[in-house]
Amino acid sequence: MTADDVLTRPAPPPDFVVSYGPGDHQVADVRLPSGPGPAPGTASVAPDRGASVHLMAPAPGTASVAPDRGASVHLMAPAPARPAPVRAAPLVLFLHGGFWRAAYDRSHTGPLAAALAAAGFAVCTPEYRRTGQRGGGWPGTFDDVAAAVDRLPSLVRDAAGADVISGAPVVLAGHSAGGHLALWAAARHMVPPGTPWHTAQPQVAGVLALAAVSDLGACYALRLGRDAVVPLLGGGPEEYPERYRMTDPVRLLPLGCPVRLVHGTADQDVPFSLSADFLARGRAAGDDVSLAGLLGAGHLDLIDPLSGAWPRVAAAFAALVPS
């Protein structure tokens, strides 16, 4: 098994697909819980706010529900019989990575989503327009993510049926570029009023950012992903300072919700230093931020349920479940 095996590994299909808007890419896969739900607030990855970074060794080893705005639900296959849930499942909204490029879509999150569903979560993985696609990048990528975060929780709960998914705030999560988008989505109340995407402070249980591109200025300076941020925003921060100010999480602090960063120390795609810097800046701004550093873990280990890093990632999800 290679490090990037998870990108193409087959996974069980979603239980249904939700359309959150009229665009071809405004869809999301939904997987319902197939196991007992996680206990609220358990298995905290980094409970001590006084410590700056926690370094951890890896462990061994078609019915329409909302016809307005183009939203609908498509059943992919007859839903399997499920035991009545002991408690309504927490909802995770997970944004995929891939340096915002069209070459990477939500399909590679199938193994992660299936593993979380087996652990008792309901998991929604939205698609969004990406660079290399018509309308992707500025502003379409951000339009889609904002719409997904605003609309999908209620769409998914309605489609799943009463008492299946908790009405508590969602756990907003993402990996790599998806981690950037998750942080940004939680910071939209900090976008200047009267500008696109501004909203009241989002009601989320917290943000779990896995190997996140948490600083777009650093992404540009370090030329991460072969200059991936350039097609996203059109250029660098000197050319488009307002675009960076509106979309870069480090420029939109404080987020005002718990932020849990998880990052492998051996990440060759997004340096661990980005999360360490975000930790420092977030805390300086007054946010509840922690960072779990996974010793020897690479970039894709964090979304691979077969990796040694996965138990730590799963614990981080469980720790954000509202009590």
C-alpha positions as CSV (number, residue, x, y, z in Angstrom):
1,M,0.0,0.0,0.0
2,T,1.4,3.4,-1.0
3,A,1.0,6.7,0.8
4,D,-1.5,7.9,-1.8
5,D,-3.6,4.7,-1.9
6,V,-6.4,6.4,-0.1
7,L,-7.0,8.7,-3.0
8,T,-8.3,5.8,-5.2
9,R,-9.4,3.2,-2.6
10,P,-13.0,2.0,-3.1
11,A,-15.4,2.9,-0.3
12,P,-19.1,2.0,0.2
13,P,-21.4,4.4,-1.7
14,P,-23.2,7.2,0.1
15,D,-26.7,6.6,1.4
16,F,-27.9,9.5,-0.6
17,V,-26.7,12.6,-2.5
18,V,-28.0,16.1,-1.7
19,S,-28.1,19.0,-4.1
20,Y,-27.6,22.3,-2.3
21,G,-28.0,24.5,-5.4
22,P,-28.7,24.4,-9.1
23,G,-25.1,24.0,-10.2
24,D,-23.7,20.6,-11.3
25,H,-21.1,20.7,-8.6
26,Q,-23.4,21.9,-5.9
27,V,-23.9,18.4,-4.5
28,A,-22.9,16.5,-1.4
29,D,-22.6,12.8,-0.4
30,V,-24.3,11.8,2.8
31,R,-23.4,8.7,4.8
32,L,-25.6,7.8,7.8
33,P,-24.3,6.3,11.0
34,S,-23.8,2.5,11.0
35,G,-22.3,2.2,14.4
36,P,-22.9,3.5,18.0
37,G,-22.5,7.2,18.3
38,P,-19.4,8.8,19.9
39,A,-19.7,9.8,23.5
40,P,-19.9,13.6,23.7
41,G,-16.6,15.3,24.3
42,T,-14.6,12.2,24.7
43,A,-11.0,11.4,23.6
44,S,-9.8,14.9,23.5
45,V,-6.6,15.2,21.5
46,A,-5.2,18.2,23.2
47,P,-7.2,19.1,26.4
48,D,-4.5,21.3,27.9
49,R,-4.8,24.8,26.5
50,G,-1.6,25.8,28.4
51,A,0.6,23.6,26.2
52,S,1.3,24.9,22.7
53,V,1.6,21.7,20.7
54,H,0.8,18.1,21.6
55,L,3.1,15.7,19.7
56,M,1.7,12.2,19.4
57,A,3.1,9.0,18.1
58,P,0.7,7.2,15.7
59,A,-1.0,4.2,17.1
60,P,0.2,0.8,15.9
61,G,-0.7,-0.9,13.3
62,T,-34.8,10.9,-5.9
63,A,-37.1,12.4,-3.3
64,S,-37.1,16.2,-3.2
65,V,-36.9,17.7,0.3
66,A,-36.2,21.3,-0.6
67,P,-37.1,22.3,-4.1
68,D,-36.3,25.9,-3.5
69,R,-32.8,27.0,-4.7
70,G,-32.4,23.8,-6.6
71,A,-31.9,21.7,-3.5
72,S,-32.9,18.0,-3.7
73,V,-32.0,14.6,-2.4
74,H,-31.3,11.5,-4.6
75,L,-31.3,8.1,-3.1
76,M,-28.4,6.1,-4.6
77,A,-29.7,2.7,-3.4
78,P,-32.4,1.4,-1.0
79,A,-31.3,2.4,2.4
80,P,-30.3,-0.7,4.5
81,A,-32.3,-1.5,7.5
82,R,-30.7,0.2,10.5
83,P,-31.3,-0.3,14.2
84,A,-33.0,2.6,15.9
85,P,-30.3,5.0,17.1
86,V,-29.6,5.2,20.8
87,R,-29.1,8.9,20.3
88,A,-29.3,11.2,17.3
89,A,-26.0,11.2,15.5
90,P,-23.7,14.2,15.4
91,L,-23.3,15.7,11.9
92,V,-19.9,16.3,10.4
93,L,-19.6,18.5,7.3
94,F,-16.3,17.6,5.7
95,L,-14.6,19.6,3.0
96,H,-12.2,17.7,0.8
97,G,-8.7,18.9,-0.2
98,G,-6.7,18.8,-3.3
99,F,-5.2,22.4,-3.4
100,W,-8.6,23.6,-4.7
101,R,-7.9,21.9,-8.1
102,A,-10.4,20.1,-10.3
103,A,-8.2,17.0,-10.4
104,Y,-9.3,16.2,-6.9
105,D,-13.0,15.7,-6.0
106,R,-15.0,14.5,-3.0
107,S,-14.7,10.8,-4.0
108,H,-11.3,10.4,-2.2
109,T,-13.0,11.2,1.1
110,G,-15.1,8.0,0.8
111,P,-12.9,5.9,3.2
112,L,-12.8,8.6,5.8
113,A,-16.5,9.2,5.6
114,A,-17.3,5.5,5.8
115,A,-15.1,5.1,8.8
116,L,-16.7,8.1,10.6
117,A,-20.2,6.7,9.8
118,A,-19.1,3.3,11.3
119,A,-18.1,5.3,14.4
120,G,-21.6,6.8,14.7
121,F,-21.4,10.0,12.9
122,A,-23.6,11.3,10.0
123,V,-21.1,12.6,7.4
124,C,-21.8,15.1,4.6
125,T,-19.1,15.7,2.1
126,P,-19.9,18.5,-0.3
127,E,-18.5,19.1,-3.7
128,Y,-17.7,22.6,-4.9
129,R,-16.3,24.3,-8.0
130,R,-12.5,24.2,-8.2
131,T,-9.7,25.8,-10.2
132,G,-9.6,24.4,-13.7
133,Q,-13.4,24.3,-13.9
134,R,-15.7,27.0,-15.2
135,G,-16.6,29.3,-12.3
136,G,-13.9,27.8,-10.0
137,G,-11.5,29.8,-8.0
138,W,-12.4,33.4,-7.1
139,P,-15.3,33.8,-6.4
140,G,-17.1,30.6,-7.3
141,T,-15.3,28.3,-4.9
142,F,-16.2,30.5,-2.0
143,D,-19.7,31.0,-3.2
144,D,-20.2,27.2,-3.2
145,V,-18.7,26.6,0.2
146,A,-20.7,29.3,1.8
147,A,-23.9,27.9,0.3
148,A,-23.0,24.4,1.3
149,V,-22.3,25.3,4.9
150,D,-25.5,27.4,5.1
151,R,-27.9,25.0,3.5
152,L,-26.7,21.4,3.9
153,P,-27.3,20.8,7.7
154,S,-31.0,21.3,7.4
155,L,-31.3,19.5,4.0
156,V,-29.4,16.5,5.4
157,R,-31.5,16.4,8.6
158,D,-34.7,16.6,6.7
159,A,-33.7,13.9,4.2
160,A,-32.5,11.5,6.9
161,G,-35.7,11.6,8.8
162,A,-36.7,12.5,12.4
163,D,-34.3,11.7,15.2
164,V,-31.6,10.3,13.0
165,I,-29.3,13.3,13.1
166,S,-28.8,15.6,16.0
167,G,-30.0,19.2,15.8
168,A,-26.9,20.3,17.6
169,P,-24.4,22.5,15.8
170,V,-22.3,20.7,13.1
171,V,-18.7,19.7,13.4
172,L,-17.1,21.6,10.5
173,A,-14.0,19.9,9.2
174,G,-11.6,19.6,6.3
175,H,-8.3,18.4,5.0
176,S,-5.5,20.4,3.4
177,A,-7.3,23.0,1.1
178,G,-10.5,21.8,2.6
179,G,-9.1,22.6,6.0
180,H,-8.6,26.2,4.7
181,L,-12.2,26.3,3.5
182,A,-13.5,25.0,6.8
183,L,-11.6,27.6,8.8
184,W,-12.7,30.3,6.3
185,A,-16.4,29.2,6.6
186,A,-16.3,29.5,10.3
187,A,-14.8,33.0,10.0
188,R,-17.4,34.5,7.7
189,H,-18.7,36.8,10.4
190,M,-15.3,38.5,10.2
191,V,-15.6,39.2,6.5
192,P,-16.5,43.0,6.4
193,P,-20.3,43.6,6.4
194,G,-21.7,44.4,3.1
195,T,-19.2,42.3,1.3
196,P,-19.9,38.8,-0.2
197,W,-20.2,35.9,2.2
198,H,-20.5,38.0,5.4
199,T,-22.9,36.3,7.8
200,A,-23.6,36.2,11.5
201,Q,-21.3,34.0,13.4
202,P,-21.8,30.4,12.2
203,Q,-23.3,28.0,14.6
204,V,-20.8,25.2,14.6
205,A,-19.6,22.9,17.4
206,G,-16.0,23.7,16.3
207,V,-13.6,23.3,13.4
208,L,-11.3,20.3,12.9
209,A,-8.6,21.3,10.4
210,L,-6.4,18.4,9.2
211,A,-3.1,19.4,7.7
212,A,-4.8,22.7,6.8
213,V,-3.6,25.4,4.4
214,S,-4.4,27.8,7.2
215,D,-2.4,30.8,5.8
216,L,-2.8,31.7,2.2
217,G,0.0,34.3,2.3
218,A,2.4,31.6,3.4
219,C,0.9,29.3,0.8
220,Y,1.8,31.8,-1.8
221,A,5.3,32.6,-0.4
222,L,6.2,28.9,-0.1
223,R,4.6,28.1,-3.5
224,L,2.7,25.2,-2.0
225,G,1.0,22.8,-4.4
226,R,2.9,24.3,-7.3
227,D,1.6,27.8,-6.7
228,A,-2.0,26.5,-6.1
229,V,-3.2,29.7,-4.5
230,V,-2.5,31.7,-7.7
231,P,-5.4,30.3,-9.7
232,L,-7.6,30.3,-6.7
233,L,-7.3,34.0,-6.0
234,G,-5.9,35.3,-9.3
235,G,-2.4,36.2,-8.0
236,G,-0.5,37.0,-4.9
237,P,-1.3,39.1,-1.9
238,E,0.3,42.3,-3.3
239,E,-1.8,42.1,-6.4
240,Y,-5.0,41.2,-4.7
241,P,-4.8,42.3,-1.1
242,E,-8.6,42.5,-0.6
243,R,-9.1,39.0,-1.9
244,Y,-6.6,37.6,0.6
245,R,-8.1,39.7,3.4
246,M,-11.5,38.2,2.7
247,T,-10.5,34.6,2.3
248,D,-7.4,34.0,4.4
249,P,-8.2,32.5,7.9
250,V,-5.2,34.1,9.6
251,R,-6.5,37.5,8.5
252,L,-10.0,36.8,9.9
253,L,-9.2,35.9,13.5
254,P,-10.8,35.5,16.0
255,L,-13.1,32.7,14.8
256,G,-15.0,32.6,18.0
257,C,-15.4,28.8,18.1
258,P,-13.2,25.9,19.2
259,V,-10.5,25.1,16.6
260,R,-8.7,21.8,16.7
261,L,-5.7,21.5,14.4
262,V,-4.2,18.1,13.6
263,H,-1.0,18.0,11.5
264,G,1.7,15.4,10.8
265,T,5.2,16.4,11.5
266,A,6.4,14.6,8.3
267,D,4.0,16.4,6.0
268,Q,5.8,17.2,2.8
269,D,2.8,19.0,1.1
270,V,1.7,21.4,3.8
271,P,4.3,22.2,6.4
272,F,3.5,21.6,10.0
273,S,4.7,25.1,10.7
274,L,1.5,26.5,9.2
275,S,-0.6,24.9,11.9
276,A,1.9,25.9,14.6
277,D,1.7,29.5,13.4
278,F,-2.1,29.5,13.3
279,L,-2.1,28.1,16.9
280,A,0.0,31.1,18.1
281,R,-2.0,33.6,16.2
282,G,-5.4,32.2,17.1
283,R,-4.5,32.1,20.8
284,A,-3.2,35.7,20.6
285,A,-6.6,36.7,19.2
286,G,-8.4,35.0,22.1
287,D,-9.6,31.8,20.3
288,D,-9.8,28.4,21.8
289,V,-7.2,26.7,19.6
290,S,-5.2,23.5,20.1
291,L,-2.8,21.6,17.9
292,A,-2.1,17.9,17.9
293,G,1.2,17.1,16.1
294,L,1.4,13.5,14.9
295,L,5.0,12.3,14.9
296,G,6.0,10.9,11.6
297,A,2.6,11.3,9.9
298,G,2.4,12.5,6.3
299,H,-0.1,14.6,4.5
300,L,-2.6,11.8,3.5
301,D,-2.2,9.8,6.7
302,L,-4.7,12.1,8.3
303,I,-7.6,11.0,6.0
304,D,-6.7,7.3,5.8
305,P,-8.5,5.1,8.2
306,L,-5.8,2.4,7.6
307,S,-3.0,4.7,8.8
308,G,-1.4,4.7,12.2
309,A,-2.5,8.3,12.6
310,W,-6.2,7.5,12.2
311,P,-7.1,6.8,15.9
312,R,-5.8,10.2,16.8
313,V,-7.9,11.8,14.0
314,A,-11.0,9.9,15.1
315,A,-10.5,11.0,18.7
316,A,-10.3,14.6,17.5
317,F,-13.7,14.3,15.8
318,A,-15.2,12.7,19.0
319,A,-13.8,15.5,21.1
320,L,-15.9,18.1,19.3
321,V,-19.2,16.4,19.7
322,P,-21.5,18.7,21.7
323,S,-22.4,17.5,25.1
